Amino acid sequence: MNFTPTSPHEVDPDIIAWLCPVSQKARQATLSLANRRCFRTITQDSNSQRSTPEWIDCWDGVALQNNCSFCLVLTFSQIPSNEYGFVLGSDRETCDILLPGYNISRNHCFIGFTRDRALAIQDRSTNGTRVSYDDSYSHQAWYTTHTWRLSGQHLDDCSKTIDMQDYVFDISVNTAAAHNYQFHVSLTSYLSWHRPLEHQTIQTPIYTLGKTLGSGAYGFVCMSCEAGSGTIYAIKTTKNPGDRSVKREYCCLKEIQQLKKQSNMPGKNYIIKLVDVIKCATSRLVLEYFPLGSLHDQAKARPLSNFDQEMLLHSGLQALDFLHSHTMMHRDIKPQNILVRSREPMDIVLADFGACSRAGYAHSFYGSYLYAAPEVAQAYSDLLDGSRVVHRYDSRCDIWSFGVSVLQYTTAGIPMCPFSHRLSSMTPDDWCEKRLDQTGERSLPSLGEMWCKSVASHARAHAYEGSRITRLSQLMLVEDPLQRRAASECLQIMYGDEGAVSWH
C-alpha cells in the first residue's frame, strides 16, 4: 500500500515517517497492542486520522469494521529510548516497534538520522534486512550491518519498501514538512540527544534509479544514488541488450583505470572515472556524476569566455595526450561528451567511451557527423566502394573532433551546415559515400568531405582574426591527418619553457 499524505494534519511537522504494512505479518504487528503508541488509522470516508482507535485482535476485523487503512507513525514527540533512534525488533523491553518472531533479532534494526540530517535505517540483526527503491538495482539479498538512506537527494521521489524477515512495510518520509521551521527545530533537538547513524556499506552497494540525464542512439544515462552513502552517480545502460557499446566502454575505462595508477601524466585527471559495474541482463556502468552537465549545456547557459576556452583547450589536450600515448582513441568527441566539473575555472572531463578503440587504428565509422574527421569518412567510403586499399585512421581523428568542439565556442564559430536539417535521418552511408556525377560515376566528394573542407577553410580564414584559441584550433583542423598536430605538439605550442601560454 502506497501512502500519500494529503490532509493538513498528515503533514504535521512532528511526524517523521509512516510505516504502512504490506505483508500479513506486518499488518498483524501494526495492530498489536504492543505498538499502540505508534498506531494511526486513516478512514476512507473523511480522510481523518484517529490516534485512539478501537482495538480488537483480528486485523481484518478492524479493516472491515472501520473501513480504514492503518499504519505505524514515527514522531519526534515519541522520543525513542535508544541513542541511535527508533528500534524495531523482538525485544519488548527495548523496542519502539515490536516485531515478534524467531527470525527477528532482539534489536533488528534502527531508524534514525544521519549526520547530514537524512532519515536512514540501519540493520543490526543476525538474519538481515532488505530495502528496495522503485526499480532499483538492489540484488534482493539480505544485508546485515548495512545502512540505507530513506530521504535526501532524489530518494524523496522513490517509493521505498522495507523487508525484515517477512515483516514488509512501505515507508513514506514526511518530505512535505522538510521546509517547515518547527520540523527542523525538532530535528535539531533530536540530534542533540541521539547519535547519528553512521554509513555502513560493507557489502554490495545498492544504486537507486533516478531521473534521466540524457539519451542517445544506443543508450541512456540516469541519475543514481548509492543508498548507503547518499553519493550521487550516473548510471549508463544500453537501449538494446545486444548492443556492445557499454561493454566496450567498460573494457576501455577499466584499462584506463589501470593506466592511471601507473602514469604520472596530468591528462589522467581529465577522463571520467568508472566507479562500478552492475551485472544484469545488460551491464550498467556506474560513473561519476557532474551536476553542471556537458560543455554543450554550459555554453547554452553562459557563453565561454576567452579564459574558459583556454582552460577547455588545456584540459582536453591533456586528456587526449594521455589516451593517445597509450594507443587509445575516443572516436566520438563532441561538446555533449565533454562534461564540466567546474566553471570557474573551467575544468572538464572526457566522457562516453562507447566508441573507444584500443587498437590504434580503425576503419569503421563512429562519431557524430559534424565532428567526425575527414579521414573517418574516407575510410568508410573505401569500405563502401569495395576498394582494394582501405584507408585507416588513427588517434589524430580525435584532434580534429576536439578542434571543431573548441572552435564552435570561439568568436569565429563554425560554418553553417547546409544539410543540417537532414542530419537526424542520415546514415553513415549517406554521409561518407561519394556522390554521383553527371555520368553516373561516384566521383564527387561525399557530404562528409564537403563539410570537413568547409570547416578547415573557415578555421584558416579566421586563424588570425579571432582569439589565440582560434589560431591553435586552425592547427588542429588540417584535412591531411599526417600534417595535423598531435595533442603533445599542441601542448608544446600552447606552453613555453616556463609554463606560460606561448603563441608563435
N, C-alpha and C positions, 0 to 999 in steps of 0.2 A: 504494500500500500504506500503510495507516494503522498506525503502530507505537505500541503502548501498553506501556510498561514495567510488568512485574509482579513480577519476582524481586527480592530484596534487592540483588543485585549491580547490577541495572539502574538503581537509584536511588542509585548511588554518588555522593556529593557532588562527586567530581572531574569528573563528566560534566556538560557544558553543554547539549548538544543532540545529536539523532540526525538524520542526513540519509538518508532511505530512498528509493532510486531508484524512479522511476515509469516513465520512458521508457527505450528501449533504450540510447540514448547514456548516460544516467545510470547504468544497470546496468553498462555496459562500463567507465565511468570508475571506478565503485565497485570493480571487480575489477582495475583497473590496478595493476601493481606500484608505480607512482609514488605511489599513495595507500595503500600498505600500512600506513603508520603509523596511519591513521585507521580501517582496516577492522575490522569486527566481524561475526560471524555469530551467528545465533540458531537453534539446532536445534529442530525441531518436536517431537522426542521428549522431550528433557529440559528444554527451555526454558533451557538454559545458554548462556553466552557463551564464545566462544573468541577469544583475542587473537592467536593464531598459527595461522590456518587453512592448509589445504593449497592452494597456489597453482597454478592451471592457466590457460591462456589463454582457454578458452571459458567465458563466464559461465554459459550454460545447462548446461554440463557440471558446474560447481560445484553448481548448484541441484539437479541430478538426483543427483549422487554423494553429496552431504552431506545431502540432504533438509532444506534450511535456507533461511532468508531472511537477507539481509545488509544492512548499512548502513555509513555513514561516521559516526564519532563524534567530536565536538569535546570536548576535555577541557582543564582548567586545566593539567594536567601537560605537555601538548604544547608550551605556551609559543609562541604564534605569533611569527614573526620580524618581522612588520610592526608598526609602532607603533599602527595602528588596529585590529588584530585579525587573524583568520584571512582569508587571501587565497584566493579562488577565481578561476582564470584559466588561461591557456595558457602562461605562462612557468614553465619547470621550476625556474629558479633562485630565484624569489621567491614562488611559490605554495605554500600549505599543502595545497590540493586542486587537482590538475591536471585541467583540462578542455580537451583538445586540440580544435582546430577553427579554421577561418578566421573564423568569426563571433564567436569568443570573444576578447575583448581580453586583453592580457598580464596585467593585474590587473583582472579583470572586475568583481568586487565584494568587499566586505569584510563579514565577520560579526563583530560585537563588541558592546560595551555602551555605552549612553548614559550621560549624567551621572546620571540617576536610576536607574541600575542595571537597565535593561531591555535584553534582548537585541534586536539590530536587525541588519538587512542594508542595506548602502549600495552603490548602483550607482556604478561608476567607468568604465563601458565606453563604447564608441562606438555599439554597436547596441542596447543596452538590456537591461533585466531586467523581469520582471513577477512580482508576488506576489498570490495570491488567498487570500481568507479565507472559508471556508464559502460561503454565498450572498451574498457581499459585493457592494457596488455598484462594484467596480472595473470599469473600462471595457475590460479586457483589452488595453490598449495597452502598448507597450514604453516604459519610463521610463528616462531617463538622469539621472545625478547626483541620484538620489532616495533617500530613506531610508524604510524600512518597519520598524515595530516588530514584534517577534515574541513579546514577552511583556509582562506588565504589564496593569493594569486587567482588562477582561474578555477580553483577547486570549488569555489562557491557556486559555480554553474553546473557542477556534476551532481548526479544522484549517487548516493553512497549507501552501501549495504554492508552491515557487519554480521559475520557468522562466527559465533562462539560455540562450536560443537553442537550444531543444530538449533541453537538459540539465534534466530536470524531476525535482525531489525533493520529497517530503513532509518537512517539518521538524517534529520534536517536541521541544519545550523541556522540560528536566528540572525541571518545576514541583514534582515530588514532593520535591525537595531544597531547595525555596525557603525553608523554615524551619529548615534544618539549619545548625548553628553553623559547621561546617567549610566548608560551601559559601560562607557569607558571608565567612569568613576568606580563602578562596581568591579570591573575587571582589574583596575589598578589595586584596589583593596584586596581582591582575591589573590593577586600575585604577591602581595606583601606578606601574606600568611601561608602561601603554598609554593612549593618548589616547582619550577618549570619542568616539563617533560623533555628530556634530552633526546637528541636524534640518535637512534639506534637502527642501523641497517647493516646487519652482518650477513644477510642472505641476499638472494637475487633482488635487485631494485625493481620497484613497481612504477611503471610510467603510465600516467593518465593521458587521455587523448583530448586535446582542446580544439580551438578554432583553427581553420585552415589559413596558413600564412601565404601560400602560393601554390600554383599548379602549372604543369607544363604538359607537353605532348605525351610524356612517358610516366609521369608520376606527380605526386603532390607532397607538400610539406605541411605538417600540423604542429602547433604549439603543444608542448607536453610538460607536465610537472612530475618530478620524481616524488612519489607520495611520502617518502620518509624524510627527506631533507627539505623539500619545498623548492628545490632548484628547478629553474625553467630551462628546458631544452627544446630543440626542434627535431621532430621525427619525420624521416623521409621514407616513403613507400612507393611502390610502383602501382600503376593502374591495372597493368596486365601481369598476372602471376608468372607468365612465361618470359617476360622481359628480363634481360640480363644486365640492364644498366646499373641497378642498385648493387648487384653482386660485383660488377666491375668496379664501381665506386668504392665498395667495401675493401676489395683487394688493394686498390691503389692507396686509399687512405691508411690502411693497415701498414702497408710498406712505407708510406711517408712517415707514419708514427715511429717506425723503427729507424728510419734515416735521420729523423730529428734528434734522436738520442745520440747518434754517432757524429753529428755535424755541429760545427760552430758557426755556420753561415747564418747571418741575420734573417735571411729570407724565410727560414723555417717558421718564424713568428707570424707570417702573413698568409698562412694556409689554415683553413678551418680544421678544427680538432674533432676527430672521431671519438665519441665518448663510450658508446656501447653498440651492440648489435642485438636485435631481438629476433630470434629464430622462430619462425612460424610458417604458415603456408607461403608467404612471401617475406623474405628477410626485410627488416626495417632498420634503418640506421638512426642512431641517436647522436645528434650533433650539437655543437654549441649554438646557443640562441643569441641573436643580435637584435635587440628591440628597435634599433634605428632602421632596420631593413636594408635594402640594397642601395647601391650608388644611384640607380635609376629613381628610387623613391626619394632619396635625399636631394637629388638635383631638381626634382619637381617641387619639393618643399621650399628649397632655397638655392639659388644659383651658386655654383662653385666659384670661390674667389681664386685669384692667381696663386695664393699660398696653398689653398685646398688642392689645386691642380698639381702643384709641385710635390706635395706630400703624397697625393694619389700616384703620381708617376714614380716617385721614390719607392713606395711600398710595393706597388705592382711589379716593378722591375726586379726588386729584391726577391720577391716570391718566384718570379719566372726564372731568375738566375739559379735559385735553389732547385727548382724542378728540372730545368734543362741540364744542369750539371750532373744529374742522376738519370739522364736519358729518359725523362718523362715529359710528356706534353699534355696540356689540358684539353685543347681542341674545341672548347666552347666558351671562350672568354667573351663576355659582353657585360654591360652595366648591371643587368639583372643577376648575374652570377658573381658580382663583386659586392660583398657585404660590408657595411660600415660599422666599425667598432666604436668609433667616437668621431665627432665632427670638429671639435676644437681641442687639439689639432686633428686634422683628417687622418684617420687610421682605418685601414681596410684589411680584409682577408679575402683570398680567393675561395670560392665555394663551387659546388656542383661538379664533382669529378666523374659523373656518369659516362662521359665520353673520353676519359683519360686513357692514354696509351702508354704502356711501359716498354714498347718495342723499339722506340727511337725513330721508326719510320712507319708510314701508313699510306694507304691509297683510297680508302673508303671515305664517303662524305659524312662528316659530323659538324655540328655547329649551327649557327644562325646565319641566314643568308647575307645580311648586311654587314656582318663582322667576319665572315669566312675569307681566308686569304686566297689570292688568285691561284696559287699552286694546288689548293684543295680542289677547286673547281676543275683545274686542268687534269689532275689525276683521275677524278671521277669521270671526266669526259673521255679520257683514254679508255677507261673500262667500258663505257657505253659504246664507243666506236669499235671495240674489239681490236685495238691497236696492239701490234706485236710488242712494242715497248711502252710500258705503262709508267708514267712519271710517278715518283713517290714524293711525299712531302715529309718534313721533319719538324722539329720544335720551333723553327722560325715562323711557322704559321701562327703561333701564339703572339709573337711580337706584332704581327700585322693586326690581329684582333684587338690587342690591347691598345695599339696606336689609334685605331678607329674609336675605341671607347673613350680614350683621353681627348682626342681631337674634338669629339662631339660636344664637349663641355667648355671648349675654349671660345674666344670671340670669333674665331674663324668658323667653327662648327663643321658639319659635314654637308655635302651637297644634297639636294632633294633627290630622292629616288623616284624616277619617272614611272616605275611599275610597283610602287609600294602598296597600291590598292589590291594587287594580285598576290602579295606575299603569303597571306594566310592560306591560300588554296594551292600554292605551288608545291611541287615535289622536287627532290634533288635533281631528277632528270630534267625538269623544266628549267632549273637554274643553271645547270652545268653543260647541257647538251648544246653543241654548236647549232646555229640557226641555218635554215635553208637559204641558198642564194637563188638567183633567177633561173639557174639551170637545174635546180633540184638537188644540188650538192650541199652537204653540210660544211660550208667553208666560212660562214660568217661567225664572228665572235659570239659566245654564249652570253646570256644575261649577266651571269656572274663575272665574266671577263670585262664586260662593258662597265659594270658597276665599279669594279676594282680600279679600272683605268681612270674612271671619273674621280674616285677618292684620291688616288695618287696625284693626279693633276691638280686637284683642289688643294691638297696639302702643299705641293710645290709652290703654287700661286700665292699662298698665304704664309709661307715659311718665314718671311721677314717683315710681315705686316702686323702680326699679332704678338702674343706673348712669347717669352722664351720657351715655354712648353710647346708652342706651335712649331718652333724650329726643330726641336728634338723629335716631335711626332713625325715630321717630314722624313727624318732618317729611318723611322720605323715603318713608314708606308712606301716602301720601294717594291715595285712589282716583281722584280727578279729576286727570289729569296737568297741567292748567293751574294747579292750586293746589299742585302738588308742587314742592319746592325743587330748583333746579338744582345741579349739583356746585359751581359757583363760589359760589353763595349758601350752601351748606352749609359750605364752607371759611371764608367770612366769618363765619358764626355761630360756627364752631369756634375761630377765632383772633381775638384782639383786635388793637388797633393795634400792639402791641409784640411780636406773635407768640406770646403766651401763650394757652392754651386759655381760651375765654370762653363762658359759658353764661348766657343771659338768658331 
